[in-house]
Amino acid sequence: MVLSPFGPGLWLADGPEIRAAVGFHYPTRMAVIRLADGGLLLWSPVRLTPALLEALEPLGPVRHLVAPNRLHHMALADWVHFCPGVRLHAAPGLRAKRGDLHFSSDLGDHPHPDWSGQIDQVIFPNAIADEVVLFHRDSATVLFTDLLQQMPKGWYRGWRRLVAWLDLMTGSEPQVPRKFRMATRDKPAARAALASIKAWQPTQVVMAHGTPVTKNTDAFLTRAFSWLD
């Protein structure tokens, strides 16, 4: 199945793996949110395929592409090409990185007018990449990008397996990788962002690289971010 329903007005689509530095590879996932006007918002778009375009067609027109941090941008150009009139929204630092793309807005702590009252958001500061965390109200789902990760069992081999284990990328549940913890320089701002996220009272947690959490989410978030205390 190309698209999997994950709540009212919310679908998930797993994309192909991507390669990063020194041979590390990652699974990918995007979320599709149908807004009140019938248009679709794609969060962290994965690689575009004909099958994915066909699956999206009956849901509504693709109107918004959200790049939730400056690392998740590789598929954007294709979506812009095949979805005329789509509006592209940039996480902090991405506009400067991708000067070849035209961005309609810069994402911050306040929702865009086109999804205000439907999706909440907050910036979680990080020196690797500031992350815009979204909350879809109708499905009570919070969307993380790279702050939470959990690679499948056996995903890495050799020395990469050891590095991933040391970085907390392959635990029994999604965790904040050690490198992102070390890169969280402004702890008070991070704690404030986490307080906003928990105040949304999400019942589901989705991430780009990891297994979604659908039970006891408040306790899960408390464990995942206990290093901020």
trRosetta pair geometry for C-beta under 8 A, 3 or more apart (Angstrom, degrees):
i j d omega theta_ij theta_ji phi_ij phi_ji
1 4 5.6 96 109 -76 126 79
2 13 6.0 2 160 -129 69 107
2 51 5.2 -166 -88 140 142 104
2 52 5.6 -167 -177 -95 129 60
2 54 7.9 96 36 70 167 87
2 55 4.2 -150 84 -41 134 160
3 11 4.5 8 -177 171 107 136
3 12 7.3 144 -158 70 59 36
3 13 5.3 -38 -99 -78 65 97
3 32 6.6 -31 -135 25 121 143
3 52 7.8 114 -53 -137 92 69
3 55 4.7 166 -10 155 114 133
3 56 7.3 134 -60 -72 142 62
3 59 7.8 -126 172 -43 173 142
4 11 6.3 148 70 -163 38 77
4 12 5.0 -25 62 61 97 88
4 13 7.3 162 14 -79 76 45
5 10 7.4 96 -164 86 58 60
5 11 5.6 -47 -98 -103 42 80
6 10 4.8 -71 72 116 91 103
6 11 6.1 140 9 -123 90 23
6 12 4.9 65 -36 -16 137 103
6 31 7.5 -77 47 -131 145 96
6 139 6.6 59 111 -169 79 152
6 141 6.8 59 128 -86 114 158
6 204 7.1 157 163 161 103 159
6 206 7.1 50 163 -78 157 135
6 212 7.4 -138 -145 -123 129 172
7 10 4.2 14 62 48 91 122
7 136 7.3 137 87 102 137 129
7 138 6.9 147 138 111 108 82
7 139 2.7 91 124 -135 145 119
7 140 7.3 -147 -150 39 152 67
7 141 5.7 -172 17 -31 156 125
7 204 6.6 -149 -52 20 138 157
8 138 4.5 -103 91 150 111 112
8 139 5.4 -171 46 -73 68 79
9 33 6.1 41 143 -161 94 65
9 34 4.4 -120 -151 54 87 91
9 35 7.9 112 -173 -63 130 19
9 136 7.4 -159 95 178 104 126
9 138 5.0 43 38 82 124 150
9 139 6.6 -140 61 -36 80 106
10 31 6.4 -22 -161 -170 94 106
10 32 7.1 146 -157 79 43 59
10 33 5.7 -8 -102 -103 74 70
10 34 7.8 -128 -60 15 37 77
10 136 5.6 114 -82 121 130 163
10 138 7.2 175 -25 82 105 103
10 139 4.3 -45 5 -24 141 159
10 141 6.0 120 -156 24 172 148
11 31 7.2 148 79 -161 46 56
11 32 4.3 -12 61 58 97 109
11 59 7.2 -90 2 -107 144 155
12 29 6.0 -11 -170 -172 104 110
12 30 7.4 159 -155 83 56 44
12 31 5.8 -31 -100 -104 68 66
12 32 7.5 -161 -75 17 20 81
12 206 6.7 -154 -96 -139 125 138
12 212 7.5 -104 -75 -48 164 140
13 29 7.0 155 82 -156 44 60
13 30 5.2 -12 61 59 95 90
13 31 7.9 173 20 -90 74 20
13 32 6.6 54 -10 -21 110 111
13 46 6.2 -137 107 28 102 130
13 52 6.2 85 -170 -130 152 111
13 55 7.6 143 -101 90 129 143
14 27 6.8 -27 -159 176 108 107
14 28 6.8 129 -166 85 59 58
14 29 5.2 -31 -104 -99 63 79
14 46 7.3 89 169 -63 24 169
15 28 4.0 -36 63 90 103 116
15 29 6.8 -169 12 -82 81 25
15 30 6.5 51 -26 -8 116 99
15 46 2.6 -167 -45 -177 146 141
15 47 5.2 136 -168 26 127 78
15 75 7.6 -81 -151 -63 166 156
16 28 6.7 14 70 33 36 119
16 46 7.3 141 26 176 59 114
16 47 5.6 -17 31 30 104 135
17 25 4.8 43 160 167 126 112
17 26 6.1 161 -157 77 82 36
17 27 5.5 -51 -98 -93 84 43
17 28 6.6 164 -112 -7 30 90
18 25 6.6 173 85 -153 35 72
18 26 5.5 -18 58 57 84 91
18 28 5.8 68 -11 -52 105 123
18 74 6.7 137 -131 46 141 156
19 23 7.1 -43 -156 -138 105 31
19 24 7.3 134 -159 81 58 45
19 25 5.1 -35 -98 -98 61 85
20 24 4.8 -29 63 78 100 97
20 25 7.1 170 13 -93 77 31
20 26 6.4 42 -16 -10 117 112
21 24 6.2 15 67 27 59 107
22 160 7.9 180 119 -94 98 106
23 160 6.6 -105 101 -74 106 142
24 156 7.5 -19 -129 -104 76 121
24 160 6.1 172 -94 -147 77 124
24 164 7.7 147 -130 -74 113 106
25 155 7.9 -141 80 169 89 99
26 151 7.5 -101 -126 -100 65 104
26 208 8.0 33 153 126 126 100
26 209 5.1 -50 -170 -112 110 132
27 151 7.2 148 7 -130 103 69
27 152 7.0 75 -28 -12 139 106
27 155 7.7 -89 -25 -130 103 135
27 209 5.7 136 64 -132 78 72
28 44 7.8 -157 -171 146 91 110
28 46 4.7 135 127 -115 124 109
28 47 7.6 90 80 -3 155 84
28 208 6.3 -23 -147 179 56 94
28 209 7.3 -25 -94 -80 38 79
29 44 7.2 41 92 100 58 128
29 46 6.9 -37 -137 -57 8 127
29 206 7.3 -131 122 177 137 102
29 207 7.4 86 56 103 132 43
29 208 5.1 -173 52 -146 85 46
29 209 7.3 -174 13 -63 101 35
30 42 5.9 4 170 -173 131 90
30 43 6.0 162 -167 79 75 59
30 44 4.9 -159 -113 89 74 76
30 45 5.2 36 -113 -118 149 28
30 46 4.6 -133 -18 -12 114 89
30 208 7.7 22 -77 -120 45 89
31 42 7.5 157 82 -157 50 45
31 43 4.2 -1 57 51 96 117
31 44 7.0 59 16 40 79 96
31 136 7.7 -140 156 -33 143 141
31 141 7.8 179 -139 121 149 138
31 143 5.7 -99 8 -113 154 135
31 206 6.1 94 -72 117 128 155
32 40 5.7 -21 -167 -163 94 116
32 41 7.5 150 -159 76 45 51
32 42 5.9 -16 -104 -104 70 68
32 43 7.7 -147 -68 20 26 80
32 56 6.8 -150 -129 -115 149 99
32 59 6.8 38 150 129 136 165
33 40 6.9 140 73 -158 46 61
33 41 4.5 -17 62 60 101 102
33 43 6.7 54 -8 -19 109 109
33 115 7.8 54 112 -129 137 136
33 118 7.8 137 160 143 128 117
33 119 6.8 60 152 -72 166 128
33 136 5.6 -152 -114 -111 129 130
34 38 7.0 -21 -173 -149 99 31
34 39 7.5 162 -152 88 59 29
34 40 5.8 -36 -99 -98 61 70
34 41 8.0 -172 -82 19 15 76
34 59 6.0 -128 -81 173 119 101
34 60 5.7 113 -129 18 103 141
35 38 7.1 -36 76 32 73 19
35 39 5.2 -8 46 66 114 78
35 40 7.2 -173 4 -94 86 17
35 41 5.9 80 -42 -19 108 106
35 63 7.4 -72 26 55 132 131
35 64 7.8 67 -28 14 138 127
35 114 6.8 -8 -160 153 164 88
35 115 5.7 -100 -116 -100 122 88
35 118 6.0 107 -136 110 78 169
36 118 6.1 -146 -24 -74 102 140
37 63 7.9 -10 85 14 118 168
37 114 7.6 -66 12 -163 135 87
38 60 4.8 -172 163 -130 72 132
38 61 7.5 52 122 27 91 84
39 60 5.7 -167 -119 147 21 125
39 61 5.5 -41 -122 74 77 84
39 62 7.5 80 -172 -160 84 10
39 63 3.5 -2 -177 1 135 138
39 64 7.0 89 134 -4 121 90
39 114 7.9 -39 67 176 137 121
40 56 6.5 -90 14 -167 177 109
40 59 6.0 66 -78 113 128 113
40 60 5.0 153 -38 83 93 102
40 61 6.6 -160 15 94 93 34
40 62 4.9 -46 70 -104 113 52
40 63 6.2 138 52 16 52 78
40 64 7.4 -150 107 39 48 75
41 63 7.0 -43 -73 68 60 84
41 64 4.2 -14 -115 71 80 116
41 65 7.9 -179 -160 -77 59 20
41 66 6.1 31 177 -15 102 115
41 115 6.4 15 -56 -75 155 142
41 119 7.5 -73 70 -31 166 156
42 45 4.6 45 138 -81 127 95
42 62 6.1 3 -23 -146 117 110
42 64 7.0 -179 25 94 64 61
42 65 5.3 -14 64 -113 103 64
42 66 6.8 -176 89 24 50 76
42 79 6.9 -129 67 -150 155 153
43 66 4.8 -19 -110 67 62 117
43 68 6.3 32 -167 -39 91 120
43 134 6.3 -119 -118 37 142 152
43 143 5.6 -17 154 173 159 161
44 66 7.2 -33 -29 92 49 82
44 67 7.1 92 -97 -129 49 43
44 68 5.6 -41 -61 14 94 110
44 72 4.8 -44 -133 170 87 151
44 143 7.8 -165 -1 170 118 122
44 145 5.9 164 -82 -118 136 98
44 208 5.2 -113 164 -95 162 120
45 48 7.4 -1 167 -59 117 85
45 65 5.6 -31 -26 -145 132 104
45 67 7.8 -51 19 -82 90 73
45 75 4.8 -134 112 94 96 121
45 76 6.4 121 56 -88 128 57
45 79 5.2 -32 172 -44 166 153
46 52 7.6 -151 78 -115 101 163
46 75 5.9 103 158 -27 18 169
47 74 7.8 -32 -78 108 83 101
47 75 4.9 -141 -89 -107 42 122
47 78 7.2 38 -156 49 60 153
48 52 6.2 -137 -150 71 51 129
48 53 6.6 46 -170 -52 97 101
48 75 6.2 144 -19 -173 78 109
48 78 4.4 -153 26 123 128 124
48 79 5.6 169 -60 -72 129 70
48 82 6.2 159 172 32 158 145
49 52 4.6 94 54 5 82 102
49 53 7.1 -147 91 -4 43 85
50 53 5.7 -56 -148 38 34 112
50 54 6.2 34 155 -20 67 107
51 54 5.7 -56 -148 37 30 112
51 55 6.4 30 154 -20 65 106
52 55 5.7 -53 -146 35 33 110
52 56 6.4 30 155 -19 65 107
53 56 5.9 -60 -149 36 30 110
53 57 6.7 48 152 -45 63 96
53 82 6.6 -78 -102 147 137 140
54 57 5.8 -35 -154 2 33 119
55 58 7.9 -63 -177 29 34 92
55 59 7.8 23 140 -12 62 116
56 59 5.5 -70 -163 37 50 116
56 60 7.8 -68 170 57 78 52
56 62 6.3 18 155 -56 143 106
61 83 7.8 135 -180 -155 80 102
62 65 7.5 37 167 -61 110 84
62 79 7.1 -111 146 -171 151 103
62 83 4.4 -60 80 -135 121 145
62 86 5.5 -12 119 -102 93 122
63 85 7.6 -38 -127 118 66 94
63 86 6.2 -175 -154 -126 21 66
63 87 6.4 9 160 19 68 95
63 114 7.6 -141 125 174 126 147
64 86 6.9 -179 -76 -168 15 83
64 87 5.2 -22 -106 68 68 94
64 88 8.0 157 -159 -87 54 24
64 89 6.4 11 -169 -8 99 118
64 112 7.7 171 -131 69 145 156
64 114 6.7 166 -63 101 139 143
64 115 7.5 -83 22 -35 171 124
65 76 6.1 127 148 -133 147 89
65 79 5.5 125 -94 112 142 142
65 80 7.2 -83 7 -66 155 77
65 83 7.8 139 -46 68 115 144
65 86 5.8 55 -17 155 103 124
65 87 7.2 -172 24 89 72 45
65 88 4.9 -15 64 -112 109 68
65 89 6.8 177 86 22 55 75
66 89 5.0 -16 -110 65 65 116
66 107 7.0 80 -151 -76 94 141
66 132 7.6 -113 176 90 110 132
66 134 7.3 48 141 -53 158 148
67 70 7.5 62 141 -101 117 32
67 72 5.4 179 -157 91 79 87
67 73 5.3 34 -141 -90 142 77
67 76 6.2 -25 -69 -77 124 132
67 88 7.4 21 -9 -174 108 89
67 89 6.8 -175 25 87 72 60
67 90 5.8 -5 59 -121 115 47
67 91 5.4 -110 109 -3 81 95
67 94 5.5 141 106 -147 136 171
68 72 6.1 14 47 51 74 139
68 91 5.5 68 165 -68 21 130
68 107 7.4 -66 -123 83 49 171
68 131 6.2 30 146 -162 95 74
68 132 4.7 -131 -153 62 74 89
68 133 7.6 78 -170 -80 125 29
68 134 6.8 -101 -109 -15 127 107
68 143 7.1 -137 -88 123 161 111
68 145 4.5 -177 93 -58 123 133
69 72 5.7 80 56 11 75 100
69 91 4.7 -111 -111 120 23 170
69 94 7.7 150 150 -56 30 117
69 129 4.1 79 175 144 121 124
69 130 6.6 180 -129 84 90 44
69 131 4.6 -34 -75 -104 119 69
69 132 6.9 -176 -66 15 62 74
69 145 5.0 -171 0 86 113 158
69 146 6.2 -73 37 14 155 112
70 73 6.9 -14 -172 -30 44 125
70 91 5.5 -130 -50 86 61 110
70 92 6.9 -70 -43 91 110 52
70 93 4.0 -51 -64 94 149 107
70 94 4.2 -163 -113 -71 77 77
70 97 5.6 115 -168 2 111 151
70 129 5.0 -149 41 -137 87 108
70 130 7.6 58 -9 45 103 73
71 128 7.9 -1 -44 146 132 95
71 129 5.1 -82 -18 -69 104 165
71 145 7.7 146 61 144 105 130
71 146 6.4 25 59 -33 142 148
72 91 7.8 68 48 5 95 139
72 145 5.9 -114 -22 -159 143 130
72 146 7.8 -168 -42 -35 110 106
72 208 6.8 -129 -98 -104 139 165
73 76 5.3 -37 -167 -6 64 126
73 94 5.9 166 -78 -147 134 116
73 97 7.0 160 15 104 169 125
73 98 5.6 -149 178 -51 146 142
73 101 7.9 -142 -169 2 114 155
75 78 5.8 -57 -172 39 66 111
75 79 6.2 61 137 -20 87 107
76 79 5.8 -66 -154 39 36 109
76 80 6.2 35 155 -21 73 107
76 88 6.5 76 -168 -135 121 127
76 98 7.2 32 64 -167 145 166
76 101 6.1 5 119 -110 131 155
77 80 5.7 -55 -149 35 32 112
77 81 6.3 34 153 -22 65 106
77 100 7.4 -6 -95 112 121 117
77 101 6.6 -121 -85 -86 78 108
78 81 5.6 -55 -149 34 33 114
78 82 6.3 7 162 0 68 111
79 82 6.4 -68 -140 48 28 94
79 83 5.6 -10 172 14 69 120
79 86 6.6 -82 142 88 92 166
80 83 6.7 -73 -125 54 18 86
80 86 6.1 -136 -117 66 54 117
80 88 6.3 -17 -88 -59 114 129
80 101 6.8 -175 -37 -137 162 101
80 102 8.0 132 -149 44 145 83
83 86 4.0 45 113 -36 113 131
87 104 4.0 -22 -163 -1 97 159
87 105 7.4 30 165 5 115 96
87 114 7.8 126 59 5 151 163
88 101 6.1 -94 121 163 165 118
88 102 6.7 120 42 90 126 57
88 103 5.0 -95 101 -116 98 57
88 104 5.7 133 52 2 53 88
89 103 6.7 98 -117 -162 20 96
89 104 6.2 -45 -75 60 67 92
89 105 5.0 -11 -120 67 87 90
89 106 7.5 155 -166 -108 70 11
89 107 5.4 82 157 -56 105 98
89 112 6.6 -92 -109 -52 145 144
90 94 4.1 -155 -161 75 100 113
90 95 4.7 102 128 -53 170 83
90 98 7.8 -160 -115 50 122 114
90 103 4.3 -20 -23 -135 117 152
90 105 7.3 -169 26 95 75 44
90 106 5.3 -36 71 -113 95 62
90 107 6.4 -153 86 2 38 88
91 94 5.0 82 57 -14 72 125
91 107 5.4 -29 -97 50 48 124
91 129 7.4 45 124 174 139 100
91 130 6.5 -178 167 89 103 86
91 131 7.1 -22 -152 -129 141 33
91 132 5.1 -145 -114 -4 97 113
92 106 7.2 66 -86 -175 54 107
92 107 7.4 -99 -32 71 64 83
92 108 8.0 80 -59 -93 98 65
92 123 6.8 54 -14 -135 128 134
92 130 4.3 5 57 65 128 135
92 132 7.7 140 -2 -48 84 100
93 96 6.2 -62 -162 41 47 107
93 97 6.2 43 148 -21 75 115
93 129 6.9 -130 60 -137 144 73
93 130 6.6 136 -1 30 117 102
94 97 5.3 -61 -146 40 39 113
94 98 5.9 -6 170 17 77 108
94 103 7.5 122 102 -80 102 148
95 98 7.0 -77 -137 57 20 78
95 99 7.8 62 162 -87 56 55
95 103 5.2 -91 -103 20 97 150
95 106 6.4 -52 -31 -93 134 103
96 99 7.1 -3 -163 -61 31 89
98 101 4.5 5 139 21 115 113
98 103 8.0 104 84 -45 108 111
103 106 6.9 64 135 -69 136 63
105 112 5.9 127 79 -107 164 118
107 112 7.8 -61 -107 -45 72 102
107 121 6.8 -83 -173 148 106 154
107 123 7.7 142 124 -78 90 98
107 132 4.5 -16 132 -92 137 163
108 121 7.7 112 92 106 36 118
108 123 6.3 -46 -158 -35 47 121
108 132 7.7 -75 -76 -112 6 118
109 121 6.7 -168 -153 104 29 79
109 122 5.3 24 -133 -127 80 57
109 123 5.6 -78 -69 4 79 92
110 116 8.0 2 167 -104 82 106
110 121 7.4 14 98 64 4 97
111 115 5.4 -109 179 90 120 84
111 116 4.5 155 94 -93 117 63
111 117 7.7 -149 79 0 151 42
111 118 7.8 165 -180 53 158 68
111 119 5.6 146 -124 86 132 79
111 120 6.2 -90 -49 -117 120 33
111 121 5.6 127 -80 15 74 104
112 115 5.6 52 66 31 89 89
112 116 6.8 -133 90 -41 37 82
113 116 5.4 -29 -132 -5 34 122
115 118 4.8 -95 -169 63 73 110
115 119 4.4 -1 149 29 124 111
116 119 7.9 -69 -86 53 20 68
117 137 7.7 -59 155 7 44 154
118 136 7.4 -12 154 -146 75 65
118 137 5.9 -133 -164 27 36 114
118 138 7.1 -10 -156 -21 81 102
119 134 5.5 -14 -175 -167 113 106
119 135 6.6 152 -161 75 60 50
119 136 5.6 -23 -105 -99 86 57
119 137 6.9 -135 -82 -9 34 86
120 134 7.2 146 80 -160 48 53
120 135 4.3 -10 59 56 95 109
120 137 7.0 88 -10 -58 95 95
120 196 8.0 -149 149 163 126 106
120 200 6.0 -164 64 -102 143 126
121 132 5.6 7 -174 179 120 96
121 133 6.6 160 -151 81 65 48
121 134 5.0 -22 -97 -103 92 64
121 135 7.0 -167 -72 16 44 76
122 132 7.5 164 80 -152 28 57
122 133 5.5 -17 62 58 79 98
122 193 5.0 162 138 -144 123 83
122 196 4.5 125 -71 95 161 145
122 197 6.4 -121 46 -58 136 79
123 130 5.5 1 -170 174 108 113
123 131 7.2 146 -156 78 57 41
123 132 5.7 -33 -97 -97 67 66
123 133 7.7 157 -107 14 16 78
123 193 6.6 -95 90 -108 44 130
124 130 7.1 166 79 -164 49 63
124 131 4.8 -15 58 65 100 96
124 132 7.9 -178 17 -87 75 17
124 133 5.4 55 -17 -20 113 117
124 147 6.1 8 95 -78 152 152
124 190 6.2 56 -162 -130 80 75
124 193 4.4 159 -99 137 69 156
124 194 7.5 69 -115 -56 111 68
124 197 7.9 8 -70 -42 116 132
125 130 5.5 -27 -126 -116 49 94
125 184 7.1 110 96 -143 76 71
125 185 7.4 -77 130 52 114 78
125 186 4.9 2 90 53 147 118
125 189 4.9 28 13 108 134 129
125 190 5.9 -105 51 -68 86 79
125 193 7.1 177 2 -24 73 145
126 129 5.9 4 87 65 109 41
126 130 5.8 164 40 -91 70 39
126 131 6.1 24 18 -6 124 94
126 147 7.2 -166 -43 -93 153 97
126 180 5.9 -19 -148 -156 140 86
126 183 5.2 59 -174 114 84 106
126 184 5.6 -40 -109 -88 78 68
126 190 7.8 78 -68 -96 75 116
127 183 4.0 -129 50 -170 95 93
127 184 7.5 -142 2 -68 86 20
127 185 5.5 70 -45 -16 116 114
128 146 7.7 -102 108 106 129 140
128 179 6.7 73 -63 135 146 101
128 180 6.1 -81 24 -105 139 70
128 183 4.5 53 -22 137 91 170
129 146 6.7 59 62 46 126 138
131 144 7.1 29 158 -155 143 70
131 145 5.3 -157 -143 38 115 114
131 146 6.5 -147 -92 45 133 83
131 147 5.4 -130 40 -37 168 112
132 145 7.9 53 54 -16 60 128
133 142 6.4 8 172 -176 106 100
133 143 6.7 168 -162 78 59 61
133 144 5.9 -10 -120 -96 98 64
133 145 7.9 -130 -92 -4 62 84
133 147 7.4 -33 -79 20 112 145
133 193 7.1 114 24 173 130 111
133 197 5.9 -22 120 -94 149 119
134 142 7.2 163 89 -156 47 52
134 143 4.3 -3 61 49 94 114
135 140 8.0 -15 -174 -154 94 36
135 141 7.2 170 -152 88 54 43
135 142 4.9 -21 -100 -102 82 73
135 143 7.3 -162 -75 13 33 78
135 197 7.2 172 -62 -135 123 65
135 200 4.5 -90 -144 -159 163 161
135 202 6.2 -124 -132 -76 105 110
136 139 5.0 14 106 43 116 98
136 140 7.5 -54 88 1 71 11
136 141 4.8 2 49 57 106 92
136 142 8.0 -162 19 -77 69 27
136 143 7.0 63 -16 -25 98 111
137 140 7.1 14 -167 -75 32 50
139 204 6.5 -43 144 39 97 135
140 200 7.8 160 -150 145 68 94
140 201 7.0 -48 -151 108 112 76
140 202 5.4 150 163 -143 75 50
140 203 4.2 39 117 20 131 97
140 204 6.2 108 98 17 78 87
141 202 6.2 70 -136 -152 16 110
141 203 7.5 -55 -74 62 54 68
141 204 4.2 -29 -106 79 83 110
141 205 7.4 173 -158 -82 68 20
141 206 5.8 26 178 -5 115 112
142 197 6.0 73 -139 -161 149 99
142 200 6.4 125 -78 84 110 141
142 202 4.0 -70 -18 -78 105 162
142 204 7.3 174 23 89 63 57
142 205 5.4 -15 64 -112 96 69
142 206 7.2 179 87 29 46 71
142 217 7.8 141 23 177 115 138
143 206 5.2 -18 -110 71 67 103
143 207 7.7 149 -165 -89 51 38
144 147 4.9 -98 -166 54 118 100
144 148 4.5 62 103 22 154 107
144 205 6.8 11 3 -174 111 94
144 206 7.1 176 31 90 69 49
144 207 4.4 -21 77 -102 98 88
144 208 7.5 -113 107 -1 63 76
145 207 6.9 137 -135 -155 4 72
145 208 5.0 20 -156 -9 54 124
146 149 6.6 2 -162 -58 56 111
146 177 7.8 -42 163 14 86 122
146 180 6.9 175 126 -82 94 141
146 207 7.9 121 -84 -170 16 105
146 208 6.5 -28 -65 46 58 122
146 209 6.9 30 -114 21 62 119
147 176 5.7 -27 174 -117 71 93
147 180 5.9 173 -127 167 57 156
147 207 7.6 -125 62 -126 68 118
148 174 4.4 47 172 157 104 124
148 175 6.9 163 -143 82 70 9
148 176 6.2 -50 -90 -77 56 60
148 205 7.1 -9 74 159 169 123
148 207 4.4 -119 83 -88 101 149
148 210 5.8 -94 129 36 87 158
148 224 6.2 -9 -108 -165 110 145
149 168 8.0 113 69 111 98 75
149 169 5.1 -27 112 -135 124 78
149 174 6.2 158 72 -148 15 87
149 175 7.0 -40 59 63 65 58
149 176 7.8 86 18 -126 81 23
149 177 5.5 12 35 -44 127 104
149 207 6.6 -146 -84 144 42 145
149 209 4.7 -2 -129 94 90 109
149 210 5.1 -174 -154 -54 30 119
150 169 7.2 172 -109 177 27 50
150 170 7.1 104 -156 -121 56 28
150 171 6.4 -79 -117 57 94 74
150 173 6.5 -76 -94 164 145 26
150 174 4.0 -97 -27 -88 116 65
150 175 7.0 99 -75 11 87 67
150 207 7.6 102 16 67 87 139
150 209 7.3 163 42 126 44 70
150 210 3.6 84 33 -135 84 101
150 211 5.4 -55 84 15 134 86
151 155 4.0 -111 161 41 113 157
151 156 6.7 37 127 -16 156 98
151 164 6.2 -36 29 -176 146 140
151 169 5.3 34 -3 146 110 97
151 170 5.1 -41 57 -92 100 80
151 209 6.8 -16 -78 165 69 103
151 210 7.5 -57 -49 -91 33 70
152 155 4.6 118 62 -61 75 107
153 170 7.4 107 -103 -168 47 103
154 157 7.7 17 -170 -70 66 83
155 164 7.5 -131 79 158 106 171
155 170 6.9 -157 37 -106 111 112
156 160 4.2 -126 -169 115 120 100
156 161 4.2 174 107 -81 98 62
156 163 7.8 -103 157 56 158 85
156 164 4.8 140 19 3 156 147
156 170 7.2 -106 26 -66 112 141
157 160 6.5 37 61 56 41 103
157 161 5.4 4 -130 -38 13 118
158 161 6.1 133 56 8 31 99
158 162 7.8 -70 131 2 41 95
159 162 5.5 -52 -156 35 45 112
159 163 6.3 44 149 -19 73 104
160 163 5.6 -52 -144 39 36 112
160 164 6.1 37 156 -20 68 106
161 164 5.9 -55 -145 37 27 110
161 165 6.4 28 154 -19 62 107
161 170 7.6 -2 -157 -14 68 167
162 165 5.7 -56 -149 36 30 111
162 166 6.3 28 155 -16 65 107
163 166 5.8 -57 -148 39 30 110
163 167 6.1 22 155 -13 65 113
164 167 5.7 -62 -143 44 29 108
164 169 4.3 -81 -168 63 83 121
164 170 5.0 67 131 -22 108 116
165 168 7.8 39 177 -71 31 26
165 169 7.4 -84 -67 48 22 77
165 170 5.3 -51 -88 50 63 118
166 178 7.0 -57 138 14 67 149
167 177 4.9 3 160 -160 96 100
167 178 4.9 -126 -144 29 51 101
167 179 5.9 -10 -144 -14 110 97
168 171 5.7 -2 -164 -34 70 119
168 175 4.5 -85 159 99 113 136
168 176 7.1 20 104 82 137 43
168 177 5.4 172 70 -126 91 44
168 178 5.2 123 9 -35 109 84
169 175 7.7 -124 -88 62 25 98
169 177 5.4 16 -72 -102 85 106
171 174 7.5 138 66 -113 105 7
171 175 4.9 52 26 -9 143 127
173 211 7.8 -96 -142 64 55 115
173 213 7.4 55 -165 -91 108 118
173 220 6.9 -126 164 -140 142 103
173 223 7.7 42 86 101 139 137
173 224 7.8 -107 118 -78 109 98
174 205 7.5 -146 56 117 146 127
174 207 6.0 142 -142 14 153 150
174 210 4.2 73 -100 174 116 150
174 211 6.5 -154 -44 52 102 73
174 213 6.7 -108 25 -41 121 115
174 220 8.0 48 58 178 96 117
174 224 6.7 2 105 -109 83 130
175 224 5.9 -166 -127 -133 50 81
176 180 5.3 -114 178 83 91 120
176 181 5.5 109 120 -60 115 90
176 224 5.9 111 -21 172 91 86
176 225 6.6 74 -22 -91 137 63
176 227 7.0 -124 62 36 129 130
177 180 4.8 88 65 8 84 102
177 181 7.2 -146 99 -7 44 86
178 181 5.4 -52 -151 33 37 115
178 182 6.4 35 154 -17 68 104
179 182 5.8 -54 -149 38 33 110
179 183 6.2 23 154 -13 65 113
180 183 5.6 -60 -140 45 33 107
180 184 6.6 48 154 -38 64 96
181 184 5.9 -47 -156 13 32 114
181 227 5.4 -23 -136 118 129 153
184 187 6.4 81 134 -87 102 64
184 190 5.1 32 -169 -69 120 158
184 228 7.4 -69 128 -99 155 93
186 189 4.0 14 129 27 120 117
186 190 6.2 144 95 -21 70 88
187 190 5.4 -57 -143 39 34 113
187 191 6.2 35 158 -21 69 103
187 228 6.2 161 -155 -153 93 81
188 191 5.8 -54 -147 35 31 110
188 192 6.4 32 153 -19 64 105
189 192 5.6 -52 -149 35 34 113
189 193 6.5 37 151 -20 65 103
190 193 5.6 -51 -149 34 34 112
190 194 6.4 33 152 -18 65 104
190 228 5.8 -140 113 -126 116 128
191 194 5.6 -52 -147 38 34 112
191 195 6.4 40 151 -24 65 102
191 228 5.4 161 -83 159 84 127
192 195 5.6 -49 -149 31 33 115
192 196 6.8 35 151 -19 62 101
193 196 5.7 -53 -156 33 34 112
193 197 6.5 35 148 -20 66 105
194 197 5.4 -52 -148 35 36 114
194 198 6.3 30 157 -14 68 105
194 221 7.4 161 -161 166 98 112
194 225 5.3 171 -125 152 145 166
194 228 6.4 164 -5 56 158 169
195 198 6.0 -56 -145 40 29 106
195 199 6.2 35 153 -25 63 108
196 199 5.6 -56 -148 33 30 115
196 200 7.1 40 152 -28 60 96
197 200 6.0 -48 -166 17 34 114
197 202 7.3 -31 173 -6 78 121
197 221 6.9 -162 117 -156 118 148
198 201 7.4 43 168 -71 48 44
198 218 6.5 83 -147 -132 97 86
198 221 6.0 -179 -89 107 95 147
198 222 8.0 67 -107 -65 136 77
201 218 7.4 -20 -135 -73 61 113
202 205 6.2 96 122 -71 137 73
202 217 5.4 -98 100 132 85 153
202 221 7.9 102 54 -44 112 140
203 214 7.3 28 143 -160 77 58
203 217 5.7 173 -147 7 24 138
204 212 6.4 2 -175 177 96 114
204 213 6.9 162 -158 86 48 59
204 214 5.2 0 -113 -111 87 69
204 217 6.6 -108 -63 -76 12 145
205 212 6.4 167 85 -160 56 65
205 213 4.1 9 49 50 108 104
205 214 7.9 -140 29 -63 66 40
205 217 5.4 154 -26 -138 105 112
205 220 6.6 -135 8 101 148 139
205 221 7.1 170 -80 -67 144 95
206 212 4.9 -15 -101 -110 66 105
207 210 4.3 15 73 46 126 110
207 212 7.3 177 18 -91 69 57
213 217 5.7 130 119 -107 113 82
213 220 5.1 161 179 162 157 173
214 217 7.6 -31 -150 -62 13 104
216 219 4.5 -29 167 40 103 116
216 220 5.9 117 110 -28 80 93
217 220 5.2 -54 -145 37 36 117
217 221 6.2 35 158 -19 70 102
218 221 6.0 -52 -147 36 30 107
218 222 6.5 33 152 -21 62 105
219 222 5.5 -52 -149 34 33 115
219 223 6.5 32 154 -16 65 103
220 223 5.9 -59 -154 37 31 107
220 224 6.1 26 154 -19 67 111
221 224 5.6 -55 -140 39 32 112
221 225 6.1 -3 170 11 68 111
222 225 6.9 -78 -142 53 20 84
222 226 6.4 50 155 -69 61 89
223 226 5.7 -25 -148 -23 30 117
225 228 5.0 -7 168 4 90 120
226 229 5.8 -25 -173 -2 57 117
